[in-house]
Amino acid sequence: MTIFGIRSAAVVLLLGSAAAAQDVPRAFTGAHIIPIAGDEIDRGTLVVRGGKILAVGPDDAVEIPAGAERIDAAGRVIMPGLVCTHNHAGGIGGADGSGPIQPEVRILDSINVLDPGFRRVVAGGLTTINLMPGSGHLCSGQTVYLKMRGGKTVDQLYIRDSAGMPTGGLKMANGTNSMHESPFPGTRGKSAALVREKFIKAQEYREKLQRPSVDPEKQPTRDLAMEALVEVLEGKRVVHHHTHRHDDIMTVIRLSKEFGFRVVLHHVSEGWKVADEIAAAGVPCSIILVDSPGGKLEAVNLVMETGGILERAGVKVAFHTDDWITDSRLFLRSAALGVRAGMSRAEALKALTLAGAEMLDLADRIGSLEAGKDADFIILSADPLSVYAKVLETWVDGGKVFDRNIPDDRLHAVGGYGAGDDVEPYLCCYDKEGPS
């Protein structure tokens, strides 16, 4: 059996499949539990069974089912699995150079789930990720929401909606990333014009579909690009929008109001300049904190204080890795950096978990430790804001997918570039000659 790579039989027997339901209840006792949806519990118990959380609370308040496997977690910290709203693990690729707007492209069709990048993801405690195409286009395609439950095919990983279809959003971008030679736009004004033009066509396409007609020949020919944009217009698919400068941020908000689509603003390097305007629009932000120099010029005003400024303005904030920009194994430090720069502890931890789940429309299933939710959680060696904290175990749907005590897992947790394989990182806007 394979779980994010070829593994020894002994490892497989130990981990099993995270997708398989656990018939025997497991009770993790004596841990410091951070449920996110409530106060932290100094000595608590978490009970899971069948891939779901049965109970969570203080040791003396949780009834452990008869026959449950008891796991002593004293001295450890248990919190929900981390949710990354923006990830590029696995070397994926979306739209090509044939045009600036390609909503018909599905990142689902380019995922190699055996890539060791996914092993780094679970080593970092990430249990759900929004896997994205790049930002070199105004629209580079449809994202997909993946559970890191382990499997040999992507069909075993993606989160399904009520109809059994893959869940996901639509990746869009503005600013310098998407400005190239024709047919790509050369200015910010032209970028917005092309997007506006495409959404108008989607409105017209939807109107034609809604017209009552007994003549099938009068119906428009099926258009995959228009179908995706209609889902956006109808609120079924959220737009995940790469944007940095304050004026680019306001352009996204303007377009979302004009066409009525839901949007999550990603990166928002200058979000602190227009925090009140973002709050007034009711738009959530998925931010990245980078503590080293470099990157694109339009991100030059990125500051560590962004999360705290947005929080105080009343904006919902989540963190993301943009892996490899932040290695998934280092995701926890985003919350620590956020707190250091002014975020509250509660909101910083929520930004790693429940806030991201809400932005992916998955908060009814993941993001907090509550009875009835999916049994996605991580076990840490120390407080999550501590530089000494290590992810010891990662559990998805009640199954263990990472154990730092297993040598192969430890390799992916502590190994350097390409640990476990000779893999190249996904760099959407970079070539061998330099950034593009």
C-alpha positions as CSV (number, residue, x, y, z in Angstrom):
1,M,0.0,0.0,0.0
2,T,1.2,3.5,-0.7
3,I,0.7,6.6,1.4
4,F,2.2,9.7,-0.2
5,G,5.0,7.6,-1.6
6,I,6.5,4.1,-1.6
7,R,6.8,3.0,2.0
8,S,8.0,-0.2,3.7
9,A,5.5,-2.9,4.7
10,A,6.2,-2.3,8.4
11,V,5.4,1.4,8.1
12,V,2.2,0.7,6.2
13,L,1.1,-1.8,8.8
14,L,1.7,0.7,11.5
15,L,-0.1,3.6,9.9
16,G,-2.8,1.9,8.0
17,S,-5.1,3.9,5.7
18,A,-6.4,7.2,7.0
19,A,-9.4,6.7,4.9
20,A,-10.5,3.5,6.7
21,A,-13.0,4.0,9.5
22,Q,-11.8,3.2,13.0
23,D,-14.4,0.9,14.6
24,V,-12.6,0.9,18.0
25,P,-12.8,4.2,19.8
26,R,-9.5,5.9,20.7
27,A,-9.2,8.2,23.7
28,F,-6.3,10.6,24.0
29,T,-6.0,11.6,27.6
30,G,-4.1,14.0,29.7
31,A,-3.2,16.4,26.9
32,H,-3.4,20.2,26.8
33,I,-6.2,20.6,24.2
34,I,-6.7,23.6,22.0
35,P,-10.2,23.1,20.5
36,I,-10.2,26.5,18.8
37,A,-14.0,26.6,19.1
38,G,-13.7,27.1,22.9
39,D,-11.4,27.7,25.8
40,E,-8.1,25.7,26.0
41,I,-8.3,22.7,28.2
42,D,-5.3,22.1,30.5
43,R,-5.8,18.4,31.0
44,G,-8.2,17.1,28.5
45,T,-9.5,14.0,26.6
46,L,-10.2,13.7,22.9
47,V,-12.3,10.6,21.8
48,V,-12.5,9.6,18.2
49,R,-14.2,6.8,16.3
50,G,-15.2,6.1,12.7
51,G,-13.3,9.1,11.5
52,K,-15.3,11.5,13.6
53,I,-14.8,13.2,17.0
54,L,-17.0,11.6,19.6
55,A,-16.1,13.9,22.5
56,V,-13.7,16.5,23.7
57,G,-13.3,18.1,27.2
58,P,-11.6,18.0,30.5
59,D,-10.4,14.5,31.6
60,D,-13.0,14.4,34.4
61,A,-15.9,15.4,32.2
62,V,-15.5,13.1,29.2
63,E,-17.0,9.6,29.3
64,I,-14.6,7.2,27.6
65,P,-16.6,4.4,25.8
66,A,-16.0,0.8,27.0
67,G,-13.3,-1.0,25.1
68,A,-11.7,2.2,23.9
69,E,-8.0,2.3,23.2
70,R,-6.5,4.7,25.7
71,I,-3.5,6.8,24.6
72,D,-1.6,8.7,27.3
73,A,-1.0,12.2,25.8
74,A,0.2,13.8,29.0
75,G,2.7,16.6,28.3
76,R,1.6,16.9,24.7
77,V,-0.6,19.5,23.0
78,I,-3.5,18.4,20.8
79,M,-5.2,20.9,18.3
80,P,-7.1,20.7,15.1
81,G,-5.3,19.7,11.9
82,L,-3.9,22.8,10.1
83,V,-5.8,24.2,7.1
84,C,-3.8,25.8,4.4
85,T,-5.9,28.0,2.1
86,H,-3.2,28.4,-0.5
87,N,-0.7,25.6,-1.4
88,H,1.3,24.4,-4.4
89,A,2.7,21.2,-3.1
90,G,3.3,18.4,-5.6
91,G,4.8,20.4,-8.5
92,I,1.3,21.0,-10.1
93,G,0.6,23.2,-13.1
94,G,-2.5,25.0,-14.3
95,A,-3.2,27.3,-17.2
96,D,-0.7,27.6,-20.1
97,G,0.5,30.5,-22.2
98,S,-2.4,30.4,-24.7
99,G,-4.4,33.1,-22.9
100,P,-4.7,35.1,-19.7
101,I,-8.0,33.7,-18.5
102,Q,-8.5,30.0,-18.4
103,P,-11.3,29.1,-15.8
104,E,-11.9,25.7,-17.6
105,V,-8.5,24.3,-16.4
106,R,-8.9,21.9,-13.4
107,I,-5.8,21.5,-11.2
108,L,-7.4,18.2,-10.2
109,D,-6.1,16.8,-13.5
110,S,-2.4,17.6,-12.8
111,I,-1.9,16.2,-9.3
112,N,0.7,13.6,-8.6
113,V,-0.4,12.4,-5.1
114,L,2.8,10.3,-4.7
115,D,5.0,13.4,-4.9
116,P,7.0,13.7,-1.7
117,G,5.8,17.3,-1.3
118,F,2.6,15.9,0.2
119,R,4.7,14.0,2.8
120,R,6.1,17.4,3.8
121,V,2.6,18.7,4.1
122,V,1.5,16.1,6.7
123,A,4.9,16.5,8.5
124,G,3.9,20.1,9.1
125,G,0.6,19.1,10.5
126,L,-1.5,20.2,7.5
127,T,-4.6,18.0,7.1
128,T,-6.6,20.0,4.5
129,I,-5.1,22.1,1.7
130,N,-6.5,24.3,-1.1
131,L,-4.3,23.1,-3.9
132,M,-3.9,26.0,-6.4
133,P,-2.6,26.6,-9.9
134,G,-0.2,29.5,-10.2
135,S,-0.7,33.3,-10.3
136,G,0.8,34.1,-13.7
137,H,-2.6,34.5,-15.2
138,L,-5.7,36.6,-14.5
139,C,-7.4,33.3,-14.0
140,S,-5.3,30.1,-14.0
141,G,-8.0,27.6,-13.3
142,Q,-10.0,25.8,-10.7
143,T,-8.5,24.9,-7.3
144,V,-9.3,21.7,-5.4
145,Y,-9.7,21.0,-1.7
146,L,-7.7,18.0,-0.5
147,K,-7.8,16.0,2.7
148,M,-4.3,14.6,3.4
149,R,-5.7,11.2,4.2
150,G,-3.3,9.2,2.1
151,G,-3.9,7.4,-1.2
152,K,-2.6,6.4,-4.6
153,T,-4.9,8.5,-6.6
154,V,-6.3,12.0,-6.3
155,D,-9.8,10.6,-6.1
156,Q,-9.0,9.3,-2.6
157,L,-8.0,12.8,-1.5
158,Y,-10.4,15.4,-2.7
159,I,-13.3,16.5,-0.6
160,R,-16.6,15.8,-2.2
161,D,-19.7,17.9,-2.1
162,S,-23.2,16.6,-1.5
163,A,-23.4,15.4,-5.1
164,G,-20.0,13.6,-4.9
165,M,-18.1,16.1,-7.0
166,P,-14.7,17.6,-6.1
167,T,-14.9,20.8,-4.0
168,G,-12.7,23.8,-4.9
169,G,-12.6,27.4,-5.8
170,L,-11.3,29.5,-8.7
171,K,-7.8,31.0,-8.8
172,M,-7.5,34.5,-10.0
173,A,-4.7,37.1,-9.8
174,N,-3.8,40.7,-10.7
175,G,-0.8,43.0,-10.4
176,T,2.4,42.3,-12.2
177,N,2.3,38.5,-12.2
178,S,-0.3,38.4,-15.0
179,M,1.1,41.3,-17.1
180,H,3.1,40.0,-20.1
181,E,3.1,40.4,-23.9
182,S,-0.1,40.0,-25.9
183,P,-2.5,38.1,-25.5
184,F,-1.8,38.9,-21.9
185,P,-2.5,42.4,-20.5
186,G,0.2,45.0,-20.3
187,T,-1.4,47.3,-17.7
188,R,-3.5,47.1,-14.6
189,G,-6.4,48.8,-16.4
190,K,-6.4,46.3,-19.2
191,S,-6.2,43.4,-16.7
192,A,-9.4,44.6,-15.1
193,A,-11.1,45.2,-18.4
194,L,-10.4,41.6,-19.6
195,V,-11.8,40.2,-16.4
196,R,-14.9,42.4,-16.6
197,E,-15.4,41.3,-20.2
198,K,-15.2,37.6,-19.4
199,F,-17.7,37.9,-16.5
200,I,-20.1,39.8,-18.8
201,K,-20.0,36.9,-21.2
202,A,-20.6,34.5,-18.3
203,Q,-23.7,36.5,-17.4
204,E,-25.0,36.3,-20.9
205,Y,-24.2,32.6,-21.1
206,R,-26.2,32.1,-17.9
207,E,-29.1,34.1,-19.2
208,K,-29.3,31.9,-22.3
209,L,-29.3,28.8,-20.2
210,Q,-32.1,30.1,-18.1
211,R,-34.4,31.0,-21.0
212,P,-37.3,28.6,-21.3
213,S,-37.0,26.9,-24.7
214,V,-38.3,23.7,-26.2
215,D,-35.8,23.8,-28.9
216,P,-32.4,22.4,-27.8
217,E,-30.7,24.0,-30.8
218,K,-31.4,27.4,-29.3
219,Q,-29.4,26.6,-26.2
220,P,-25.8,27.7,-26.2
221,T,-23.1,25.1,-26.9
222,R,-21.5,23.8,-23.7
223,D,-18.6,26.0,-22.6
224,L,-16.4,24.7,-19.8
225,A,-14.9,28.1,-19.1
226,M,-18.4,29.7,-18.9
227,E,-19.6,26.9,-16.7
228,A,-16.9,27.6,-14.1
229,L,-17.6,31.4,-14.2
230,V,-21.4,30.8,-13.8
231,E,-20.6,28.7,-10.7
232,V,-18.7,31.8,-9.4
233,L,-21.6,34.1,-10.3
234,E,-24.1,31.9,-8.5
235,G,-21.9,31.6,-5.4
236,K,-21.2,28.0,-5.7
237,R,-17.5,28.5,-6.3
238,V,-15.5,31.1,-4.3
239,V,-12.7,33.1,-6.0
240,H,-9.3,32.8,-4.4
241,H,-7.6,36.0,-5.6
242,H,-3.9,36.7,-5.5
243,T,-3.3,40.4,-4.9
244,H,-0.6,42.5,-3.3
245,R,-0.8,46.3,-3.7
246,H,-3.6,48.3,-2.0
247,D,-4.9,49.6,-5.4
248,D,-5.0,46.0,-6.7
249,I,-6.9,44.9,-3.6
250,M,-9.5,47.6,-4.2
251,T,-9.8,46.5,-7.8
252,V,-10.7,43.0,-6.7
253,I,-13.3,44.3,-4.2
254,R,-14.7,46.5,-6.9
255,L,-15.1,43.6,-9.4
256,S,-16.6,41.3,-6.7
257,K,-19.2,44.0,-5.9
258,E,-20.0,44.6,-9.6
259,F,-20.6,40.9,-10.4
260,G,-21.7,39.7,-7.0
261,F,-19.1,37.0,-6.5
262,R,-17.6,35.7,-3.3
263,V,-13.9,36.3,-2.9
264,V,-11.0,35.5,-0.5
265,L,-8.1,38.0,-0.9
266,H,-4.8,36.2,-0.8
267,H,-1.4,37.7,0.2
268,V,-2.6,41.3,0.6
269,S,0.9,42.6,1.2
270,E,-0.5,46.1,1.5
271,G,-3.8,45.0,3.1
272,W,-2.8,47.1,6.2
273,K,-3.2,50.2,4.1
274,V,-6.8,49.5,3.3
275,A,-7.9,47.4,6.3
276,D,-11.0,49.4,7.0
277,E,-12.1,49.2,3.4
278,I,-11.6,45.4,3.4
279,A,-13.6,45.2,6.6
280,A,-16.4,47.3,5.1
281,A,-16.6,45.0,2.1
282,G,-16.9,41.9,4.4
283,V,-14.1,40.2,2.5
284,P,-11.8,37.7,4.3
285,C,-8.1,37.6,3.8
286,S,-5.7,34.7,3.6
287,I,-2.2,36.2,4.4
288,I,1.4,35.0,4.3
289,L,4.1,36.2,6.6
290,V,7.6,36.2,5.1
291,D,10.5,37.1,7.3
292,S,13.2,37.1,4.7
293,P,14.0,39.7,2.0
294,G,13.4,39.1,-1.7
295,G,10.3,38.5,-3.8
296,K,8.4,40.8,-6.1
297,L,8.6,44.5,-6.0
298,E,4.8,44.9,-5.4
299,A,5.2,43.0,-2.1
300,V,7.9,45.4,-0.8
301,N,5.5,46.9,1.7
302,L,4.6,43.5,3.3
303,V,4.7,43.9,7.0
304,M,4.4,41.4,9.9
305,E,1.7,43.6,11.5
306,T,-0.8,43.0,8.7
307,G,-2.6,40.2,10.6
308,G,-3.0,42.2,13.7
309,I,-4.2,45.3,11.8
310,L,-6.7,43.3,9.9
311,E,-7.9,41.6,13.0
312,R,-8.5,44.8,14.8
313,A,-10.4,46.2,11.8
314,G,-12.8,43.3,12.0
315,V,-11.5,41.3,9.0
316,K,-11.5,37.5,9.1
317,V,-7.9,36.4,8.7
318,A,-6.3,33.0,7.8
319,F,-2.7,32.1,7.2
320,H,-1.4,30.2,4.2
321,T,2.0,28.7,3.1
322,D,2.0,29.3,-0.6
323,D,4.3,26.3,-0.4
324,W,7.3,26.6,-1.3
325,I,7.3,30.2,-0.3
326,T,6.7,29.0,3.2
327,D,7.6,25.3,3.6
328,S,4.6,23.5,4.8
329,R,6.7,22.0,7.6
330,L,7.1,25.6,9.0
331,F,3.4,26.6,8.9
332,L,3.0,26.7,12.7
333,R,5.4,29.6,12.9
334,S,3.0,31.9,10.9
335,A,0.8,32.1,14.0
336,A,3.8,32.8,16.2
337,L,5.0,35.6,13.9
338,G,1.5,37.0,13.8
339,V,1.2,37.1,17.6
340,R,4.7,38.7,17.8
341,A,3.4,41.5,15.5
342,G,0.1,42.2,17.2
343,M,-2.4,39.4,16.6
344,S,-4.2,37.9,19.6
345,R,-3.3,34.3,20.4
346,A,-6.8,33.1,19.8
347,E,-7.2,34.7,16.4
348,A,-3.7,33.6,15.3
349,L,-4.4,29.9,16.2
350,K,-7.8,30.3,14.5
351,A,-6.0,31.6,11.4
352,L,-4.2,28.3,11.1
353,T,-7.4,26.3,11.4
354,L,-11.1,27.3,11.6
355,A,-10.8,30.6,9.7
356,G,-9.3,28.8,6.8
357,A,-12.0,26.1,7.0
358,E,-14.6,28.9,6.8
359,M,-13.0,30.4,3.7
360,L,-13.2,26.9,2.0
361,D,-16.8,26.4,3.1
362,L,-15.7,23.5,5.2
363,A,-16.2,24.8,8.7
364,D,-19.0,22.3,9.4
365,R,-16.5,19.5,9.0
366,I,-13.0,20.7,9.9
367,G,-11.1,23.5,11.7
368,S,-12.0,22.8,15.3
369,L,-12.2,20.0,17.8
370,E,-15.9,19.5,18.3
371,A,-18.1,16.4,18.6
372,G,-19.4,15.4,15.1
373,K,-16.6,16.9,13.2
374,D,-14.0,15.0,11.2
375,A,-11.2,13.5,13.4
376,D,-8.4,15.7,12.0
377,F,-5.9,16.7,14.6
378,I,-2.3,17.0,15.4
379,I,-0.2,16.1,18.4
380,L,2.6,18.6,19.3
381,S,5.6,18.4,21.6
382,A,5.0,21.9,23.0
383,D,2.8,25.0,22.7
384,P,2.1,25.7,19.0
385,L,3.6,29.2,19.3
386,S,6.9,27.9,20.7
387,V,9.9,27.7,18.4
388,Y,10.6,24.3,20.0
389,A,7.2,22.9,19.1
390,K,7.4,19.8,16.8
391,V,4.5,18.0,15.1
392,L,4.8,14.5,16.5
393,E,1.7,12.9,14.9
394,T,-0.8,14.0,12.2
395,W,-4.2,12.3,12.1
396,V,-6.8,12.6,9.3
397,D,-10.3,11.1,9.4
398,G,-9.2,9.2,12.5
399,G,-6.2,7.6,10.9
400,K,-2.6,8.4,11.5
401,V,-0.8,9.7,8.4
402,F,2.4,11.0,10.0
403,D,4.5,9.8,13.0
404,R,7.8,11.5,13.7
405,N,9.0,8.3,15.4
406,I,9.0,6.5,12.1
407,P,12.3,7.0,10.3
408,D,10.8,7.6,6.9
409,D,8.4,10.2,8.3
410,R,11.1,11.8,10.2
411,L,13.2,12.2,7.0
412,H,10.4,14.2,5.5
413,A,10.0,16.3,8.7
414,V,13.7,17.2,9.1
415,G,15.4,16.5,5.7
416,G,16.5,19.2,3.4
417,Y,15.5,20.2,-0.1
418,G,13.8,17.3,-1.9
419,A,13.8,15.0,1.1
420,G,12.9,11.5,-0.1
421,D,13.1,12.4,-3.8
422,D,14.7,14.7,-6.3
423,V,11.8,17.0,-6.6
424,E,11.7,20.6,-7.9
425,P,9.5,23.2,-6.1
426,Y,6.5,24.7,-8.0
427,L,7.5,28.3,-9.0
428,C,4.7,29.7,-11.1
429,C,6.5,32.9,-12.1
430,Y,10.1,32.0,-12.2
431,D,12.4,30.5,-14.9
432,K,16.0,29.6,-15.1
433,E,16.9,33.1,-16.4
434,G,15.3,34.8,-13.4
435,P,11.9,35.9,-12.2
436,S,9.3,36.7,-14.9
